[in-house]
Amino acid sequence: MVRLDSDVAEALDAYVRARGQRLLRTAYLLTGGDRLLAEDLVQNALASALVSWRRLRDVADMDAYMHTALVHARSRWWSRRWHGEVPSERLPDVATPNETDQVDGTTDIVVALRELPPRQRAAVVLRYFEDLTEVQTAAVLGCSVGTVKSQTARGLDKLRVALGPGSAPGGQDDDPAPHDPPAPAASSRRRQ
């Protein structure tokens, strides 16, 4: 069991109060709409932050650390062989309201996100729902900016197909009618 200094407990508590719902939303989108797994990912990420808290005090952007921890926690979850739960005789918790319903268009976008491969989903969620830059997203995912661009572009293409034109994050209304190419200009010289 980890004993917390009062200043560490207060700082962590303040961070969770300020950013907890946003972390939960991010995890919810990263998992493709699995609320319970999202809660587990947030708890794992916070536990990771707690273990490293002394080192993290110097980190300027705690959100970046937490985003990285969420993506890594999700990757670790998928790499495990067994994803089941162990039944118990009594339920440990009381159900709470679903805070993740605050995501606009939850049903459609979450279903479409669920169909994306994990790296594309992570790139899209971090870029368009967390509003990170390409450089920040690359740092969180541990890849190059070019990889972020290609993963995001592929993910958005798949979302546009799944959701319809103009409904994917970062997308604009696609013009369904193709434009005719301009007619070639008439030559001022005549053939002889």
C-alpha positions as CSV (number, residue, x, y, z in Angstrom):
1,M,0.0,0.0,0.0
2,V,1.3,3.4,-0.9
3,R,1.1,6.1,1.7
4,L,0.6,9.6,0.3
5,D,1.9,12.8,1.7
6,S,-0.9,15.3,2.2
7,D,0.4,17.6,-0.5
8,V,0.7,14.8,-3.0
9,A,-2.9,13.6,-2.1
10,E,-4.2,17.1,-2.5
11,A,-2.4,17.7,-5.8
12,L,-3.6,14.4,-7.3
13,D,-7.2,15.0,-6.0
14,A,-7.2,18.4,-7.6
15,Y,-6.0,17.0,-10.9
16,V,-8.6,14.3,-10.9
17,R,-11.4,16.7,-10.1
18,A,-10.3,19.1,-12.9
19,R,-9.4,16.5,-15.6
20,G,-11.1,13.2,-14.6
21,Q,-14.1,13.5,-16.9
22,R,-12.0,14.4,-19.8
23,L,-9.7,11.5,-19.1
24,L,-12.7,9.2,-18.9
25,R,-14.1,10.5,-22.2
26,T,-10.7,10.0,-23.9
27,A,-10.5,6.4,-22.5
28,Y,-14.1,5.8,-23.6
29,L,-13.3,6.8,-27.1
30,L,-10.0,4.9,-27.2
31,T,-11.8,1.7,-26.1
32,G,-14.5,2.1,-28.8
33,G,-17.3,2.8,-26.2
34,D,-16.5,0.3,-23.5
35,R,-17.4,2.4,-20.3
36,L,-16.1,-0.2,-17.8
37,L,-12.8,-0.7,-19.6
38,A,-12.5,3.1,-19.9
39,E,-12.8,3.4,-16.2
40,D,-10.2,0.7,-15.7
41,L,-7.8,2.5,-18.1
42,V,-8.2,5.8,-16.2
43,Q,-7.5,4.0,-12.9
44,N,-4.4,2.3,-14.3
45,A,-3.1,5.6,-15.7
46,L,-3.7,7.4,-12.4
47,A,-2.0,4.5,-10.5
48,S,1.0,4.9,-12.9
49,A,1.1,8.6,-12.2
50,L,0.8,8.0,-8.5
51,V,3.8,5.6,-8.5
52,S,5.9,8.2,-10.4
53,W,4.4,11.3,-8.7
54,R,7.7,12.6,-7.4
55,R,9.2,12.5,-10.9
56,L,6.1,13.8,-12.5
57,R,6.0,17.0,-10.4
58,D,8.6,18.3,-12.8
59,V,6.7,17.4,-15.9
60,A,5.2,20.5,-17.4
61,D,2.3,18.8,-19.2
62,M,0.6,16.3,-16.9
63,D,-2.1,15.8,-19.5
64,A,0.5,14.6,-22.0
65,Y,1.7,12.0,-19.5
66,M,-1.8,10.9,-18.8
67,H,-2.7,10.6,-22.5
68,T,0.4,8.4,-23.0
69,A,-0.5,6.3,-20.0
70,L,-4.0,5.8,-21.3
71,V,-2.8,4.7,-24.8
72,H,-0.2,2.4,-23.2
73,A,-2.8,1.0,-20.7
74,R,-5.1,0.2,-23.6
75,S,-2.3,-1.5,-25.6
76,R,-1.4,-3.6,-22.6
77,W,-5.0,-4.6,-22.1
78,W,-5.3,-5.9,-25.7
79,S,-2.0,-7.7,-25.4
80,R,-3.2,-9.9,-22.5
81,R,-4.5,-13.3,-23.5
82,W,-7.6,-13.3,-21.4
83,H,-10.0,-10.4,-21.2
84,G,-12.7,-11.9,-19.0
85,E,-13.8,-11.0,-15.5
86,V,-13.7,-13.2,-12.5
87,P,-17.2,-13.5,-10.9
88,S,-17.7,-12.8,-7.2
89,E,-20.5,-13.5,-4.8
90,R,-21.3,-9.9,-4.1
91,L,-21.1,-6.8,-6.3
92,P,-18.3,-4.5,-5.1
93,D,-19.7,-1.2,-6.4
94,V,-23.0,0.6,-6.9
95,A,-23.8,1.7,-10.4
96,T,-23.2,5.4,-11.2
97,P,-24.6,7.6,-14.0
98,N,-22.8,7.2,-17.3
99,E,-20.6,10.3,-17.5
100,T,-19.4,9.3,-21.0
101,D,-22.8,10.1,-22.5
102,Q,-21.6,13.7,-22.7
103,V,-19.8,13.0,-26.0
104,D,-21.9,14.4,-28.8
105,G,-23.2,11.9,-31.2
106,T,-22.1,9.1,-28.9
107,T,-23.8,6.2,-30.6
108,D,-22.8,6.8,-34.2
109,I,-19.3,8.0,-33.6
110,V,-18.4,5.4,-31.0
111,V,-19.7,2.6,-33.3
112,A,-17.6,4.0,-36.1
113,L,-14.6,4.4,-33.9
114,R,-14.9,0.8,-32.7
115,E,-14.3,-0.3,-36.3
116,L,-11.0,1.5,-36.6
117,P,-7.7,-0.3,-35.9
118,P,-6.3,0.8,-32.5
119,R,-3.6,3.1,-33.8
120,Q,-5.9,4.9,-36.1
121,R,-8.5,5.2,-33.4
122,A,-5.9,6.6,-31.0
123,A,-4.6,9.1,-33.6
124,V,-8.2,10.3,-34.4
125,V,-9.2,10.6,-30.7
126,L,-6.1,12.4,-29.7
127,R,-6.1,14.8,-32.7
128,Y,-9.8,15.6,-32.9
129,F,-11.4,14.9,-29.5
130,E,-8.4,15.9,-27.3
131,D,-7.3,18.6,-29.8
132,L,-3.6,17.7,-29.6
133,T,-1.3,18.9,-32.3
134,E,0.4,16.4,-34.7
135,V,3.6,16.8,-32.7
136,Q,1.9,16.2,-29.3
137,T,0.0,13.2,-30.7
138,A,3.3,11.7,-32.1
139,A,4.9,12.1,-28.7
140,V,1.9,10.4,-27.0
141,L,1.9,7.5,-29.5
142,G,5.7,7.2,-29.7
143,C,5.8,7.5,-33.4
144,S,6.7,10.1,-36.1
145,V,4.6,13.0,-37.2
146,G,4.3,11.4,-40.6
147,T,2.8,8.3,-39.0
148,V,0.3,10.4,-37.1
149,K,-0.7,12.1,-40.4
150,S,-1.2,8.9,-42.3
151,Q,-3.0,7.1,-39.4
152,T,-5.3,10.1,-38.9
153,A,-6.0,10.4,-42.6
154,R,-6.8,6.7,-43.0
155,G,-8.9,6.8,-39.9
156,L,-10.9,9.9,-41.1
157,D,-11.4,8.2,-44.5
158,K,-12.9,5.2,-42.8
159,L,-15.1,7.4,-40.5
160,R,-16.4,9.4,-43.5
161,V,-17.4,6.1,-45.2
162,A,-19.1,4.8,-42.0
163,L,-20.7,8.1,-41.0
164,G,-21.4,9.7,-44.3
165,P,-19.9,12.8,-45.9
166,G,-19.0,15.7,-43.7
167,S,-19.7,13.9,-40.4
168,A,-16.2,12.7,-39.5
169,P,-14.2,14.7,-37.0
170,G,-12.1,17.3,-38.7
171,G,-14.0,16.8,-42.0
172,Q,-15.8,19.3,-44.0
173,D,-18.9,18.7,-46.1
174,D,-17.8,16.8,-49.1
175,D,-19.3,18.0,-52.4
176,P,-21.2,14.9,-53.7
177,A,-21.3,16.3,-57.3
178,P,-17.9,16.1,-59.0
179,H,-16.8,19.2,-60.8
180,D,-16.3,19.1,-64.5
181,P,-12.8,20.0,-65.5
182,P,-12.5,23.4,-67.2
183,A,-12.7,23.3,-71.0
184,P,-9.4,23.8,-72.7
185,A,-8.9,27.4,-74.0
186,A,-9.4,27.8,-77.7
187,S,-6.2,28.4,-79.6
188,S,-5.8,31.7,-81.2
189,R,-3.9,30.2,-84.0
190,R,-5.7,28.4,-86.7
191,R,-4.4,25.3,-88.5
192,Q,-3.6,25.7,-92.0
